[in-house]
Amino acid sequence: MSLLRAEPDIVDDREFSLVDYRHGHAHAVVRGFPEPDDDAPGGAPVRVLDLLFAGVERISCGKDVGPVRVRRAADGERQALAARIGRIRADDSVFFLKAGSTEDYIIASRLYWAEFDLPHGSMSPLASEDSDYRRDHPAVDDTVRFSD
C-alpha cells in the first residue's frame, strides 16, 4: 500500500454515514455505501469509500450524512467558524462535508481516504490496528490518500 498526499476535493454521490467514532483514539470514520443491490448475495463485499478523520477535535454532522463534497475550509470560512464556535487549534484543519454547507464539518488533524471492497458491517482498514486485517483488506487501487 502506498500513501499519497492530496488536497481533499472529494465529490461522491454514495450515501455516507458516520460509522465509527472513537473518543479515546480521537478518530471518526465516515463511510460511503453504494446503492443496495437486491440481487447481491448476502455478505458479499461491496465497494465503499472510507474517510478516516484522525485527531478529531469536533464533529458537527448527523449520523446519516448523504452524498458528500469534502473540502478544506478556506481561511475566511475557518475564521468565521472560529468566531462562532471558539478557538480552532492552528494544527487542525476544518473539513466541510457537504456542498454549500458550513454546518456539516469535522475538525481534525488529518484526513485519510480510500475505496475498499468490504462485507457489510466490516471495520474500516484505515481504523484497524491489526496489520493482518489491513493486509487482507487492501485499498482498491492500493493507494490511501491523505491530507494534513
LUMSEDO-36240 format. One line per 4 residues: number of its first residue (from 1); their letters; for each residue z, y, x of N, C-alpha, C, CB. Coordinates in nm, 3 decimals. Each point is the difference from the previous one (the first is absolute). Glycine has a CB too. Layout:
N
NUM> A> Z/Y/X/Z/Y/X/Z/Y/X/Z/Y/X; ...
This chain:
148
1> MSLL> 0.000/-0.117/0.084/0.000/0.117/-0.084/0.000/0.124/0.089/0.122/-0.125/-0.185; -0.199/0.224/0.145/-0.002/0.125/0.074/0.053/0.114/-0.088/-0.196/-0.081/0.137; 0.262/0.175/-0.073/0.049/0.121/-0.068/-0.098/0.113/0.030/0.243/-0.077/0.017; -0.278/0.151/-0.121/-0.095/0.109/0.014/0.062/0.125/-0.062/-0.197/-0.159/-0.006
5> RAEP> 0.214/0.263/0.088/0.053/0.127/-0.051/-0.110/0.065/-0.086/0.154/0.031/0.204; -0.115/0.017/-0.321/-0.096/0.063/-0.092/0.074/0.101/-0.087/-0.145/-0.208/-0.001; 0.074/0.310/-0.039/0.057/0.098/-0.093/-0.019/-0.056/-0.141/-0.049/0.198/0.156; 0.156/-0.203/-0.236/-0.015/-0.060/-0.133/-0.084/0.087/-0.092/0.220/-0.112/0.030
9> DIVD> -0.320/0.053/-0.085/-0.078/0.056/-0.111/-0.046/-0.123/-0.078/-0.078/0.215/0.127; 0.175/-0.276/-0.193/-0.020/-0.128/-0.065/-0.027/0.024/-0.148/0.150/-0.118/0.168; -0.269/0.085/-0.212/-0.038/0.012/-0.141/-0.027/-0.141/-0.049/-0.098/0.237/0.029; 0.174/-0.282/-0.130/-0.013/-0.137/-0.047/0.034/-0.006/-0.149/0.056/-0.089/0.229
13> DREF> -0.142/0.022/-0.306/0.016/-0.008/-0.145/0.083/-0.120/-0.047/-0.217/0.114/-0.019; 0.264/-0.197/0.112/0.086/-0.111/-0.043/0.127/0.056/-0.064/-0.091/-0.148/0.185; 0.162/0.063/-0.255/0.127/0.039/-0.061/0.111/-0.020/0.103/-0.083/-0.063/-0.233; 0.142/0.173/0.277/0.104/-0.004/0.101/0.138/0.003/-0.063/-0.155/0.115/0.160
17> SLVD> 0.246/-0.187/-0.097/0.140/-0.005/-0.044/0.091/0.002/0.122/-0.064/-0.128/-0.209; 0.181/0.185/0.190/0.104/-0.006/0.102/0.060/-0.139/-0.009/0.050/0.252/-0.011; -0.078/-0.338/0.111/0.041/-0.140/-0.008/0.119/-0.035/0.090/-0.235/-0.054/-0.055; 0.269/0.142/0.147/0.110/-0.029/0.092/0.058/0.131/0.050/-0.105/-0.221/0.068
21> YRHG> 0.237/0.232/-0.076/0.068/0.115/0.057/0.128/-0.050/0.063/-0.098/0.161/-0.172; 0.115/-0.136/0.299/0.119/-0.044/0.072/0.067/0.123/0.060/-0.103/-0.227/0.051; 0.215/0.263/-0.110/0.073/0.117/0.050/0.049/-0.025/0.142/0.070/0.058/-0.234; -0.012/-0.174/0.260/0.055/-0.030/0.133/-0.106/0.000/0.108/0.175/-0.132/-0.110
25> HAHA> -0.294/0.082/0.076/-0.110/-0.002/0.097/-0.087/0.124/-0.014/0.002/-0.250/-0.005; 0.028/0.332/-0.095/-0.069/0.128/-0.023/-0.151/-0.016/-0.005/0.188/0.115/0.114; -0.234/-0.209/-0.198/-0.144/-0.011/-0.022/-0.029/-0.023/-0.147/-0.031/-0.091/0.233; -0.091/0.122/-0.269/-0.048/-0.024/-0.136/-0.142/-0.054/0.009/0.147/0.185/-0.096
29> VVRG> -0.178/-0.281/0.009/-0.135/-0.055/-0.008/-0.057/0.033/-0.138/0.057/-0.188/0.163; -0.172/0.253/-0.162/-0.077/0.027/-0.121/-0.124/-0.088/0.011/0.088/0.243/-0.027; -0.109/-0.331/-0.072/-0.109/-0.098/0.006/-0.101/0.026/-0.110/0.156/-0.170/0.098; -0.284/0.164/-0.059/-0.111/0.011/-0.093/-0.049/-0.138/-0.039/-0.064/0.222/0.098
33> FPEP> 0.066/-0.250/-0.228/-0.043/-0.128/-0.053/-0.138/0.012/-0.062/0.239/-0.065/-0.042; -0.323/-0.039/0.057/-0.130/0.003/-0.067/0.016/-0.024/-0.151/-0.111/-0.082/0.212; 0.004/0.105/-0.286/0.000/-0.033/-0.142/0.031/-0.149/-0.015/-0.169/0.184/-0.052; 0.251/-0.222/-0.044/0.030/-0.143/-0.017/-0.127/-0.078/-0.033/0.232/0.058/-0.079
37> DDDA> -0.243/-0.176/0.138/-0.113/-0.089/-0.024/0.053/-0.121/-0.075/-0.125/0.078/0.208; 0.097/-0.085/-0.338/0.052/-0.108/-0.083/-0.055/-0.137/0.041/0.022/0.163/-0.186; -0.134/-0.164/0.259/-0.061/-0.126/0.043/0.054/-0.049/0.133/-0.204/0.064/-0.124; 0.281/0.018/0.195/0.052/-0.038/0.131/0.112/-0.101/-0.018/-0.063/0.225/0.098
41> PGGA> 0.068/-0.327/-0.013/0.109/-0.098/-0.010/0.134/0.066/0.033/-0.160/-0.186/0.063; 0.265/0.141/-0.131/0.134/0.054/0.025/0.041/-0.019/0.145/0.061/-0.047/-0.237; -0.001/0.147/0.296/0.044/-0.008/0.138/-0.108/0.025/0.103/0.167/-0.158/-0.079; -0.290/0.183/0.032/-0.110/0.026/0.094/0.021/0.137/0.065/-0.159/-0.142/-0.138
45> PVRV> 0.126/0.154/0.265/0.014/0.131/0.066/-0.094/0.104/-0.063/0.065/-0.117/0.214; -0.017/0.239/-0.217/-0.082/0.113/-0.045/0.001/0.105/0.109/0.052/-0.046/-0.246; -0.154/0.130/0.250/-0.008/0.106/0.100/0.081/0.119/-0.047/-0.230/-0.079/0.074; 0.331/0.114/0.006/0.086/0.114/-0.031/-0.009/0.101/0.114/0.156/-0.146/-0.135
49> LDLL> -0.122/0.269/0.104/0.014/0.103/0.103/0.147/0.037/0.005/-0.237/0.090/-0.036; 0.299/-0.115/0.151/0.141/0.033/0.019/0.014/0.129/0.079/0.061/-0.244/-0.009; 0.024/0.332/-0.040/0.036/0.124/0.068/0.148/-0.011/0.033/-0.179/0.138/-0.122; 0.212/-0.144/0.250/0.140/-0.006/0.041/0.040/0.135/0.056/-0.017/-0.249/0.048
53> FAGV> 0.115/0.310/-0.112/0.055/0.127/0.047/0.127/-0.033/0.077/-0.099/0.132/-0.198; 0.102/-0.099/0.326/0.114/-0.030/0.087/0.083/0.125/0.022/-0.130/-0.182/0.113; 0.261/0.164/-0.097/0.089/0.113/0.020/0.004/0.089/-0.123/-0.047/-0.009/0.244; 0.057/-0.050/-0.361/-0.003/0.075/-0.125/0.124/0.087/-0.015/-0.136/-0.182/-0.105
57> ERIS> 0.112/0.309/0.074/0.108/0.094/-0.028/0.011/0.033/-0.149/-0.033/0.095/0.228; -0.080/-0.098/-0.297/0.002/0.037/-0.143/-0.123/-0.058/-0.068/0.126/0.214/0.049; -0.105/-0.264/-0.172/-0.110/-0.053/-0.081/0.002/0.074/-0.133/0.010/-0.229/0.112; -0.126/0.275/-0.154/-0.014/0.061/-0.131/-0.125/-0.058/-0.066/0.116/0.214/0.076
61> CGKD> -0.098/-0.327/-0.141/-0.108/-0.063/-0.075/0.062/-0.105/-0.090/-0.171/0.043/0.185; 0.098/-0.080/-0.288/0.046/-0.108/-0.086/-0.033/-0.134/0.062/-0.030/0.146/-0.201; 0.081/-0.252/0.141/-0.029/-0.135/0.048/-0.149/-0.029/-0.010/0.228/-0.075/-0.068; -0.290/0.116/-0.043/-0.144/-0.019/-0.018/-0.070/0.130/0.035/0.037/-0.173/-0.182
65> VGPV> -0.107/0.171/0.294/-0.064/0.120/0.053/-0.141/0.018/-0.055/0.136/-0.025/0.208; -0.208/-0.086/-0.231/-0.140/0.007/-0.045/-0.093/0.019/0.119/0.074/0.096/-0.220; -0.195/-0.051/0.197/-0.095/0.026/0.111/0.058/0.107/0.093/-0.197/-0.062/-0.148; 0.161/0.054/0.277/0.057/0.093/0.098/-0.105/0.082/0.071/0.187/-0.158/0.031
69> RVRR> -0.141/0.268/0.019/-0.071/0.082/0.099/0.107/0.045/0.097/-0.184/0.080/-0.163; 0.208/-0.160/0.266/0.107/0.027/0.096/-0.052/0.094/0.107/0.105/-0.226/-0.043; -0.030/0.333/0.061/-0.035/0.097/0.104/0.127/0.068/0.047/-0.229/0.037/-0.100; 0.221/0.018/0.220/0.112/0.075/0.056/-0.002/0.141/-0.060/-0.006/-0.137/0.218
73> AADG> 0.123/0.190/-0.246/0.012/0.136/-0.054/-0.048/0.102/0.103/0.192/-0.072/-0.145; -0.265/0.172/0.099/-0.037/0.113/0.084/0.127/0.083/0.026/-0.240/0.005/-0.093; 0.236/0.079/0.195/0.118/0.079/0.037/0.057/0.079/-0.117/-0.092/0.016/0.230; 0.006/0.050/-0.307/0.047/0.080/-0.113/0.064/-0.086/-0.108/-0.179/0.164/0.049
77> ERQA> 0.124/-0.283/-0.073/0.057/-0.091/-0.099/0.136/-0.051/0.046/-0.231/-0.069/-0.072; 0.240/0.040/0.200/0.126/-0.048/0.058/0.108/0.109/-0.014/-0.127/-0.148/0.163; 0.091/0.273/-0.131/0.096/0.110/-0.010/0.042/0.022/-0.145/-0.103/0.106/0.203; 0.009/-0.114/-0.296/0.033/0.018/-0.142/0.093/-0.112/-0.048/-0.222/0.114/-0.037
81> LAAR> 0.197/-0.236/0.080/0.086/-0.111/-0.038/0.140/0.017/0.059/-0.200/-0.151/-0.014; 0.208/0.192/0.140/0.130/0.022/0.065/0.078/0.111/-0.071/-0.098/-0.075/0.219; 0.029/0.177/-0.266/0.067/0.108/-0.074/0.060/-0.053/-0.130/-0.159/0.168/0.100; 0.096/-0.270/-0.156/0.044/-0.057/-0.127/0.110/-0.106/0.018/-0.228/0.045/-0.091
85> IGRI> 0.217/-0.131/0.194/0.092/-0.114/0.012/0.099/0.013/0.116/-0.177/-0.139/-0.099; 0.154/0.234/0.188/0.086/0.013/0.118/-0.074/-0.040/0.127/0.200/-0.045/-0.142; -0.129/0.053/0.250/-0.057/-0.024/0.134/-0.072/-0.134/0.010/0.181/0.142/0.095; -0.297/-0.140/-0.030/-0.073/-0.120/0.037/0.001/-0.006/0.152/-0.149/0.006/-0.210
89> RADD> 0.198/-0.116/0.264/0.011/-0.013/0.146/-0.137/0.018/0.066/0.197/-0.154/-0.028; -0.197/0.217/0.144/-0.124/0.028/0.072/-0.076/-0.127/0.036/0.105/0.206/0.090; -0.033/-0.316/-0.065/-0.065/-0.126/0.039/-0.057/-0.077/-0.117/0.156/-0.010/0.190; -0.126/0.051/-0.312/-0.049/-0.070/-0.119/-0.128/0.061/-0.052/0.234/-0.061/-0.058
93> SVFF> -0.311/-0.023/-0.009/-0.122/0.046/-0.068/0.019/-0.013/-0.150/-0.143/-0.069/0.197; 0.075/0.155/-0.270/-0.004/-0.011/-0.146/-0.134/-0.062/-0.034/0.154/0.202/-0.036; -0.150/-0.318/-0.031/-0.122/-0.069/-0.042/-0.008/0.009/-0.152/0.007/-0.158/0.200; -0.108/0.231/-0.249/-0.023/0.005/-0.144/-0.075/-0.126/-0.042/-0.005/0.254/0.003
97> LKAG> 0.036/-0.305/-0.123/-0.054/-0.127/-0.045/-0.113/0.011/-0.102/0.222/-0.093/0.044; -0.231/0.207/-0.113/-0.098/0.012/-0.108/-0.080/0.129/0.014/0.150/-0.133/-0.151; -0.275/0.125/0.114/-0.088/0.118/0.004/0.054/0.106/-0.095/-0.199/-0.144/0.057; 0.204/0.267/-0.008/0.040/0.112/-0.083/0.147/0.007/-0.035/-0.224/-0.011/-0.090
101> STED> 0.308/-0.073/0.149/0.142/0.001/-0.031/0.083/0.022/0.126/-0.041/-0.153/-0.194; 0.138/0.242/0.183/0.097/0.016/0.107/0.135/-0.056/-0.044/-0.123/0.205/0.085; 0.124/-0.277/-0.197/0.124/-0.060/-0.051/0.018/-0.143/0.046/-0.017/0.149/-0.197; -0.093/-0.218/0.230/0.006/-0.139/0.046/-0.018/0.000/0.151/-0.092/-0.088/-0.220
105> YIIA> 0.203/0.065/0.293/-0.006/0.007/0.145/0.105/-0.091/0.061/-0.085/0.236/-0.012; 0.066/-0.265/0.140/0.099/-0.070/0.079/0.012/0.075/0.133/-0.051/-0.227/-0.110; 0.173/0.259/0.146/0.027/0.064/0.128/0.047/-0.110/0.095/0.061/0.226/-0.108; -0.136/-0.245/0.216/0.028/-0.110/0.093/-0.047/0.038/0.140/-0.022/-0.169/-0.187
109> SRLY> 0.066/0.092/0.284/-0.040/0.029/0.137/-0.136/-0.059/0.034/0.240/0.007/0.062; -0.282/-0.114/-0.133/-0.127/-0.066/0.034/-0.052/-0.076/-0.121/0.070/-0.020/0.242; -0.202/0.007/-0.248/-0.068/-0.076/-0.105/-0.090/-0.103/0.067/0.008/0.195/-0.161; 0.003/-0.320/0.115/-0.089/-0.109/0.042/-0.075/-0.048/-0.122/0.154/-0.070/0.191
113> WAEF> -0.282/0.033/-0.175/-0.073/-0.056/-0.114/-0.104/-0.101/0.046/0.038/0.212/-0.127; -0.057/-0.314/0.040/-0.097/-0.106/0.028/-0.021/-0.081/-0.127/0.068/-0.010/0.244; -0.184/-0.055/-0.251/-0.028/-0.093/-0.110/0.038/-0.141/0.044/-0.188/0.147/-0.086; 0.238/-0.224/-0.011/0.039/-0.138/0.024/-0.045/-0.086/-0.117/0.199/0.073/0.138
117> DLPH> -0.224/-0.201/-0.112/-0.023/-0.099/-0.105/0.132/-0.075/-0.016/-0.253/-0.023/0.050; 0.324/0.051/-0.161/0.134/-0.055/-0.018/0.018/-0.058/-0.140/0.088/0.166/0.165; -0.011/-0.273/-0.178/0.038/-0.049/-0.133/0.089/0.104/-0.069/-0.017/-0.242/0.078; 0.011/0.246/-0.209/0.081/0.095/-0.078/0.148/-0.013/0.036/-0.169/-0.010/-0.188
121> GSMS> 0.234/0.122/0.208/0.143/0.001/0.028/0.036/-0.016/0.146/0.030/-0.090/-0.223; -0.129/0.078/0.311/0.029/-0.018/0.142/0.051/0.129/0.063/-0.176/-0.176/0.011; 0.260/0.160/0.089/0.050/0.114/0.077/-0.115/0.060/0.081/0.231/-0.103/0.012; -0.225/0.231/0.010/-0.101/0.063/0.084/0.019/-0.043/0.145/-0.013/0.196/-0.158
125> PLAS> -0.093/-0.242/0.223/0.010/-0.029/0.143/0.042/0.123/0.081/-0.174/-0.177/-0.030; 0.143/0.295/-0.021/0.039/0.122/0.070/0.151/0.017/0.004/-0.215/0.104/-0.071; 0.286/-0.158/-0.029/0.145/0.016/-0.009/0.076/-0.121/0.053/-0.036/0.146/-0.196; -0.034/-0.253/0.224/0.067/-0.122/0.043/0.042/0.007/0.147/-0.134/-0.127/-0.168
129> EDSD> 0.253/0.075/0.194/0.048/-0.010/0.138/-0.032/-0.138/0.059/0.182/0.164/-0.053; -0.242/-0.252/-0.027/-0.032/-0.136/0.041/-0.138/-0.003/0.065/0.144/-0.094/-0.186; -0.148/0.074/0.316/-0.128/0.002/0.072/-0.093/-0.113/-0.045/0.117/0.102/0.195; -0.064/-0.217/-0.235/-0.083/-0.109/-0.050/-0.066/0.040/-0.133/0.151/-0.169/0.114
133> YRRD> -0.075/0.233/-0.201/-0.055/0.046/-0.128/-0.111/0.102/0.023/0.223/-0.041/-0.111; -0.200/0.136/0.201/-0.103/0.101/0.030/-0.125/-0.065/0.058/0.180/0.170/0.041; -0.162/-0.269/0.048/-0.113/-0.071/0.058/-0.077/-0.077/-0.108/0.125/-0.020/0.219; -0.054/-0.041/-0.314/-0.063/-0.080/-0.106/-0.065/0.086/-0.108/0.167/-0.177/0.045
137> HPAV> -0.137/0.306/-0.048/-0.054/0.093/-0.101/-0.057/0.124/0.070/0.167/-0.084/-0.174; -0.276/0.068/0.247/-0.056/0.114/0.073/-0.069/0.100/-0.093/-0.031/-0.150/0.199; 0.016/0.270/-0.150/-0.077/0.101/-0.074/-0.144/-0.048/-0.013/0.150/0.187/0.085; -0.216/-0.148/-0.194/-0.136/-0.046/-0.029/-0.095/0.025/0.116/0.042/0.045/-0.241
141> DDTV> -0.041/0.074/0.297/-0.090/0.029/0.112/0.074/-0.007/0.135/-0.138/0.146/-0.152; 0.255/-0.208/0.149/0.085/-0.015/0.118/0.045/0.134/0.060/-0.120/-0.213/0.045; 0.117/0.318/-0.129/0.040/0.133/0.046/0.099/0.060/-0.098/-0.222/0.032/0.114; 0.331/0.020/-0.060/0.096/0.076/-0.076/-0.012/0.144/0.045/0.157/-0.199/-0.026
145> RFSD> -0.178/0.288/-0.069/-0.009/0.142/0.031/0.138/0.063/-0.015/-0.243/0.008/-0.076; 0.266/0.099/0.154/0.129/0.069/-0.012/-0.018/0.148/0.026/0.122/-0.208/0.071; -0.027/0.283/-0.125/0.002/0.144/0.018/0.146/0.042/0.017/-0.213/0.034/-0.138; 0.237/0.050/0.236/0.137/0.050/0.017/0.001/0.150/0.006/0.064/-0.207/0.120
